[in-house]
Amino acid sequence: ADVNGDGIIGAAEHPVWSSRIITDLSVGYKIGKGKPTRFVIGANNVFDIYPDKNLASLSNSNQFIYSRNVSQFGFNGRFLFARLTRSF
């Protein structure tokens, strides 16, 4: 069936997404004894992996570069963070 109305029936109607491995990493350090303060730095998606791009026929004039139907991970790339926590 021509599900997107472009007159083409074939692979564009049923895209296949390749697998990806996403790596997250964080390192922490305790400061003090007893109820310590903890400092952590890290990154989600360390290697800046993105999902497969949508086929042109499914991107709605490039409004949806990445498929909204596949959401194993986000499409914003690497995320860096720092965290400071204190126990009471």
Protein Blocks (a to p, Z undefined) as FASTA:
>chain_A
ZZkonopacjklmccddddddddddddddedehjacddddddehklopacddddfklnog
olambafkbcfbccebpaddddddddZZ
